[in-house]
Amino acid sequence: MPTTFLNNDVVAWSIALCIGVAVSMLLYTARRLIVRRLEKFASSTETYLDNLAIKVIAATNLLFILFMGVFAGSHWLALPEQTTVLLARLAIAAVLLQVARWGDVGVHGWLRYYRTRQSSGDVASTTSAAALGFVARVAIWLIIILMILDNFGVNITTLVASLGIGGIAIALALQNILGDLFSSLSIVLDKPFVVGDFISVDDIAGTVEYVGLKTTRMRSLAGEQVVFSNSDLLSSRIRNYKRMQTRRIVFGIGVTYEISKAQLLAIPGIIREIVAAQPQVSFDRAHFKSYGASSLDFEIVYIVNTPEYGVYMDVQQAINFALFERFADEGIDFAYPTQTLYLSRPKPAAAPAA
């Protein structure tokens, strides 16, 4: 009589063992082969995606490979129904855990690459990226755990409902903090500004020093550090002067009413000549704008072809000097607020009739 163990003879166990070993070796060899091929391909490219794929595939656990071999060999055996169902559920759980491991390694690898790339340019944004990576990894493992519990027949409806109610309660209690957190992620992803940019928020201007999970810190022109909550910052009007390409300058001058018609007609040409002669400047227009209370007003517009504030001030100063000198040569006087009073002597009263 042949020897049997758990209703299977030695031949059946031997065949199941061979199948398990073969499947395990096949999966292990496939993992090594894919990793080697990807490493060879990655050496000839500069992208990070292939390197990340290598890390993800290399994270395939040996226990997962061995269990897949055991599960494959068990199909040759005549096992009780309960054992077969248990092995199937364990196999699904093993696959789900391995998927979670791949996702965790992928998120961690991307986060590490992002930190390395941003370490010299935008150090503060890596803090928000780390928070985003942490949230993603927690979400991956939470979903996988719920799927495993559902696979084993656990009723997760109540658990999910409890998590939802708890999440709502936590969100209501921490709505300000969560608002700043999501605003921080919005700043990192959308990049309205980065560390080092010179921005203006309402009536405060300064250089961004740090972008954190809750606050953004800015060094003002006066020297003090100004701290904004991220949600308040994004709800304000932000002007990013670091990303300016040109400056459009509008300024006005006024001359006295006592000038002649010829002088008045010559002023726009004089202004055009002076402004166009400046370096890094494109002249736009100069017009006799209006009759002021004590002056004839002109409006001048020009474009500075650089965002540098110092260059703009040098150009404006040169224009002012040249206008002062040229108007003096032409006998044109700049206007200033004046008032002219006209006095009239009352007529003497007529003498009464005799």
Contacts in CASP RR format, 6 or more apart in sequence:
PFRMAT RR
TARGET T0000
AUTHOR 0000-0000-0000
METHOD contacts of the structure
MODEL  1
MPTTFLNNDVVAWSIALCIGVAVSMLLYTARRLIVRRLEKFASSTETYLD
NLAIKVIAATNLLFILFMGVFAGSHWLALPEQTTVLLARLAIAAVLLQVA
RWGDVGVHGWLRYYRTRQSSGDVASTTSAAALGFVARVAIWLIIILMILD
NFGVNITTLVASLGIGGIAIALALQNILGDLFSSLSIVLDKPFVVGDFIS
VDDIAGTVEYVGLKTTRMRSLAGEQVVFSNSDLLSSRIRNYKRMQTRRIV
FGIGVTYEISKAQLLAIPGIIREIVAAQPQVSFDRAHFKSYGASSLDFEI
VYIVNTPEYGVYMDVQQAINFALFERFADEGIDFAYPTQTLYLSRPKPAA
APAA
2 9 0 8 1.000
2 10 0 8 1.000
2 11 0 8 1.000
3 9 0 8 1.000
3 10 0 8 1.000
5 13 0 8 1.000
6 77 0 8 1.000
6 79 0 8 1.000
7 78 0 8 1.000
7 79 0 8 1.000
8 16 0 8 1.000
8 77 0 8 1.000
8 78 0 8 1.000
8 79 0 8 1.000
12 76 0 8 1.000
12 77 0 8 1.000
12 78 0 8 1.000
13 77 0 8 1.000
15 76 0 8 1.000
16 73 0 8 1.000
16 74 0 8 1.000
16 76 0 8 1.000
16 77 0 8 1.000
17 73 0 8 1.000
19 69 0 8 1.000
19 72 0 8 1.000
19 73 0 8 1.000
19 75 0 8 1.000
19 76 0 8 1.000
20 69 0 8 1.000
20 70 0 8 1.000
20 72 0 8 1.000
20 73 0 8 1.000
21 69 0 8 1.000
23 68 0 8 1.000
23 69 0 8 1.000
23 72 0 8 1.000
23 73 0 8 1.000
24 65 0 8 1.000
24 66 0 8 1.000
24 68 0 8 1.000
24 69 0 8 1.000
27 60 0 8 1.000
27 65 0 8 1.000
27 68 0 8 1.000
27 69 0 8 1.000
28 62 0 8 1.000
28 65 0 8 1.000
31 57 0 8 1.000
31 58 0 8 1.000
31 60 0 8 1.000
31 65 0 8 1.000
34 57 0 8 1.000
35 54 0 8 1.000
35 57 0 8 1.000
35 58 0 8 1.000
38 50 0 8 1.000
38 53 0 8 1.000
38 54 0 8 1.000
38 57 0 8 1.000
39 54 0 8 1.000
41 50 0 8 1.000
42 50 0 8 1.000
42 51 0 8 1.000
42 54 0 8 1.000
48 113 0 8 1.000
52 106 0 8 1.000
52 109 0 8 1.000
52 110 0 8 1.000
52 113 0 8 1.000
55 105 0 8 1.000
55 106 0 8 1.000
55 109 0 8 1.000
56 102 0 8 1.000
56 103 0 8 1.000
56 105 0 8 1.000
56 106 0 8 1.000
59 101 0 8 1.000
59 102 0 8 1.000
59 105 0 8 1.000
60 98 0 8 1.000
60 102 0 8 1.000
61 98 0 8 1.000
61 101 0 8 1.000
64 94 0 8 1.000
64 95 0 8 1.000
64 97 0 8 1.000
64 98 0 8 1.000
67 90 0 8 1.000
67 91 0 8 1.000
67 94 0 8 1.000
68 91 0 8 1.000
68 94 0 8 1.000
70 87 0 8 1.000
71 87 0 8 1.000
71 88 0 8 1.000
71 90 0 8 1.000
71 91 0 8 1.000
71 94 0 8 1.000
74 84 0 8 1.000
74 87 0 8 1.000
79 87 0 8 1.000
89 151 0 8 1.000
89 152 0 8 1.000
92 148 0 8 1.000
92 151 0 8 1.000
93 148 0 8 1.000
93 151 0 8 1.000
93 152 0 8 1.000
96 144 0 8 1.000
96 147 0 8 1.000
96 148 0 8 1.000
96 151 0 8 1.000
97 144 0 8 1.000
97 148 0 8 1.000
99 144 0 8 1.000
100 140 0 8 1.000
100 141 0 8 1.000
100 144 0 8 1.000
103 137 0 8 1.000
103 140 0 8 1.000
104 137 0 8 1.000
104 140 0 8 1.000
104 141 0 8 1.000
107 133 0 8 1.000
107 136 0 8 1.000
107 137 0 8 1.000
107 140 0 8 1.000
108 137 0 8 1.000
111 129 0 8 1.000
111 130 0 8 1.000
111 133 0 8 1.000
114 126 0 8 1.000
114 129 0 8 1.000
115 126 0 8 1.000
115 129 0 8 1.000
115 130 0 8 1.000
118 125 0 8 1.000
118 126 0 8 1.000
118 129 0 8 1.000
119 126 0 8 1.000
121 194 0 8 1.000
121 195 0 8 1.000
122 194 0 8 1.000
122 195 0 8 1.000
122 211 0 8 1.000
123 195 0 8 1.000
124 195 0 8 1.000
124 209 0 8 1.000
124 210 0 8 1.000
124 211 0 8 1.000
124 212 0 8 1.000
125 187 0 8 1.000
125 188 0 8 1.000
125 194 0 8 1.000
125 195 0 8 1.000
125 211 0 8 1.000
127 211 0 8 1.000
127 212 0 8 1.000
127 213 0 8 1.000
128 184 0 8 1.000
128 185 0 8 1.000
128 187 0 8 1.000
128 188 0 8 1.000
128 211 0 8 1.000
128 212 0 8 1.000
128 213 0 8 1.000
129 188 0 8 1.000
131 181 0 8 1.000
131 184 0 8 1.000
131 185 0 8 1.000
131 213 0 8 1.000
132 185 0 8 1.000
132 188 0 8 1.000
146 156 0 8 1.000
146 159 0 8 1.000
146 160 0 8 1.000
149 156 0 8 1.000
149 159 0 8 1.000
150 156 0 8 1.000
171 178 0 8 1.000
176 229 0 8 1.000
176 231 0 8 1.000
177 214 0 8 1.000
179 230 0 8 1.000
179 231 0 8 1.000
180 213 0 8 1.000
180 214 0 8 1.000
180 215 0 8 1.000
180 229 0 8 1.000
180 230 0 8 1.000
180 231 0 8 1.000
181 213 0 8 1.000
181 214 0 8 1.000
181 230 0 8 1.000
183 229 0 8 1.000
183 230 0 8 1.000
183 231 0 8 1.000
183 233 0 8 1.000
183 234 0 8 1.000
184 211 0 8 1.000
184 212 0 8 1.000
184 213 0 8 1.000
184 214 0 8 1.000
184 230 0 8 1.000
186 230 0 8 1.000
186 234 0 8 1.000
187 193 0 8 1.000
187 211 0 8 1.000
187 216 0 8 1.000
187 230 0 8 1.000
187 233 0 8 1.000
187 234 0 8 1.000
188 211 0 8 1.000
192 234 0 8 1.000
192 238 0 8 1.000
192 240 0 8 1.000
193 199 0 8 1.000
193 208 0 8 1.000
193 238 0 8 1.000
193 240 0 8 1.000
193 242 0 8 1.000
194 208 0 8 1.000
194 211 0 8 1.000
195 208 0 8 1.000
195 209 0 8 1.000
195 210 0 8 1.000
195 211 0 8 1.000
196 207 0 8 1.000
196 208 0 8 1.000
196 209 0 8 1.000
196 242 0 8 1.000
197 207 0 8 1.000
197 208 0 8 1.000
197 240 0 8 1.000
197 241 0 8 1.000
197 242 0 8 1.000
197 243 0 8 1.000
198 205 0 8 1.000
198 206 0 8 1.000
198 207 0 8 1.000
198 208 0 8 1.000
198 240 0 8 1.000
198 241 0 8 1.000
198 242 0 8 1.000
199 205 0 8 1.000
199 206 0 8 1.000
199 207 0 8 1.000
199 208 0 8 1.000
199 218 0 8 1.000
199 238 0 8 1.000
199 239 0 8 1.000
199 240 0 8 1.000
199 241 0 8 1.000
199 242 0 8 1.000
200 206 0 8 1.000
200 238 0 8 1.000
200 239 0 8 1.000
200 241 0 8 1.000
201 218 0 8 1.000
201 228 0 8 1.000
201 233 0 8 1.000
201 236 0 8 1.000
201 237 0 8 1.000
201 238 0 8 1.000
201 239 0 8 1.000
202 236 0 8 1.000
202 237 0 8 1.000
204 218 0 8 1.000
204 220 0 8 1.000
204 226 0 8 1.000
205 220 0 8 1.000
205 221 0 8 1.000
205 241 0 8 1.000
206 218 0 8 1.000
206 219 0 8 1.000
206 220 0 8 1.000
206 221 0 8 1.000
206 226 0 8 1.000
207 218 0 8 1.000
207 219 0 8 1.000
208 216 0 8 1.000
208 217 0 8 1.000
208 218 0 8 1.000
209 217 0 8 1.000
209 218 0 8 1.000
209 219 0 8 1.000
209 225 0 8 1.000
210 216 0 8 1.000
210 217 0 8 1.000
211 230 0 8 1.000
212 230 0 8 1.000
213 230 0 8 1.000
214 229 0 8 1.000
214 230 0 8 1.000
215 227 0 8 1.000
215 228 0 8 1.000
215 229 0 8 1.000
215 230 0 8 1.000
216 227 0 8 1.000
216 228 0 8 1.000
216 229 0 8 1.000
216 230 0 8 1.000
216 233 0 8 1.000
217 225 0 8 1.000
217 226 0 8 1.000
217 227 0 8 1.000
217 228 0 8 1.000
218 225 0 8 1.000
218 226 0 8 1.000
218 227 0 8 1.000
218 228 0 8 1.000
219 225 0 8 1.000
219 226 0 8 1.000
220 226 0 8 1.000
228 236 0 8 1.000
241 307 0 8 1.000
241 309 0 8 1.000
242 307 0 8 1.000
244 307 0 8 1.000
245 307 0 8 1.000
246 303 0 8 1.000
246 304 0 8 1.000
246 305 0 8 1.000
246 306 0 8 1.000
246 307 0 8 1.000
247 303 0 8 1.000
247 304 0 8 1.000
247 306 0 8 1.000
247 307 0 8 1.000
247 312 0 8 1.000
248 284 0 8 1.000
248 301 0 8 1.000
248 302 0 8 1.000
248 303 0 8 1.000
249 301 0 8 1.000
249 302 0 8 1.000
249 303 0 8 1.000
249 304 0 8 1.000
249 312 0 8 1.000
249 316 0 8 1.000
250 299 0 8 1.000
250 300 0 8 1.000
250 301 0 8 1.000
251 299 0 8 1.000
251 300 0 8 1.000
251 316 0 8 1.000
252 289 0 8 1.000
252 297 0 8 1.000
252 298 0 8 1.000
252 299 0 8 1.000
252 300 0 8 1.000
253 297 0 8 1.000
253 298 0 8 1.000
253 300 0 8 1.000
253 323 0 8 1.000
253 334 0 8 1.000
254 295 0 8 1.000
254 296 0 8 1.000
254 297 0 8 1.000
254 298 0 8 1.000
254 334 0 8 1.000
254 335 0 8 1.000
255 264 0 8 1.000
255 267 0 8 1.000
255 295 0 8 1.000
255 296 0 8 1.000
255 298 0 8 1.000
255 327 0 8 1.000
255 332 0 8 1.000
255 333 0 8 1.000
255 334 0 8 1.000
255 335 0 8 1.000
256 295 0 8 1.000
256 296 0 8 1.000
256 333 0 8 1.000
256 334 0 8 1.000
256 335 0 8 1.000
257 294 0 8 1.000
257 295 0 8 1.000
257 296 0 8 1.000
257 335 0 8 1.000
258 333 0 8 1.000
259 296 0 8 1.000
259 331 0 8 1.000
259 332 0 8 1.000
259 333 0 8 1.000
263 330 0 8 1.000
263 331 0 8 1.000
263 332 0 8 1.000
264 288 0 8 1.000
264 296 0 8 1.000
266 330 0 8 1.000
267 286 0 8 1.000
267 288 0 8 1.000
267 298 0 8 1.000
267 332 0 8 1.000
268 286 0 8 1.000
268 287 0 8 1.000
268 288 0 8 1.000
268 298 0 8 1.000
269 286 0 8 1.000
270 323 0 8 1.000
270 326 0 8 1.000
270 327 0 8 1.000
270 330 0 8 1.000
271 286 0 8 1.000
271 298 0 8 1.000
271 300 0 8 1.000
271 323 0 8 1.000
272 283 0 8 1.000
272 286 0 8 1.000
274 319 0 8 1.000
274 322 0 8 1.000
274 323 0 8 1.000
274 326 0 8 1.000
275 281 0 8 1.000
275 283 0 8 1.000
275 286 0 8 1.000
275 300 0 8 1.000
275 302 0 8 1.000
275 319 0 8 1.000
276 283 0 8 1.000
277 322 0 8 1.000
278 302 0 8 1.000
278 315 0 8 1.000
278 318 0 8 1.000
278 319 0 8 1.000
279 315 0 8 1.000
280 304 0 8 1.000
280 305 0 8 1.000
280 306 0 8 1.000
280 311 0 8 1.000
280 315 0 8 1.000
281 302 0 8 1.000
281 303 0 8 1.000
281 304 0 8 1.000
281 305 0 8 1.000
281 315 0 8 1.000
282 302 0 8 1.000
282 303 0 8 1.000
282 305 0 8 1.000
283 302 0 8 1.000
284 301 0 8 1.000
284 302 0 8 1.000
284 303 0 8 1.000
285 299 0 8 1.000
285 300 0 8 1.000
285 301 0 8 1.000
286 298 0 8 1.000
286 299 0 8 1.000
286 300 0 8 1.000
286 301 0 8 1.000
287 298 0 8 1.000
287 299 0 8 1.000
288 296 0 8 1.000
288 297 0 8 1.000
288 298 0 8 1.000
289 297 0 8 1.000
289 298 0 8 1.000
289 299 0 8 1.000
290 297 0 8 1.000
291 297 0 8 1.000
293 337 0 8 1.000
294 335 0 8 1.000
294 336 0 8 1.000
294 337 0 8 1.000
294 338 0 8 1.000
294 339 0 8 1.000
295 335 0 8 1.000
295 336 0 8 1.000
296 335 0 8 1.000
304 311 0 8 1.000
304 312 0 8 1.000
304 315 0 8 1.000
306 312 0 8 1.000
324 334 0 8 1.000
327 333 0 8 1.000
327 334 0 8 1.000
END
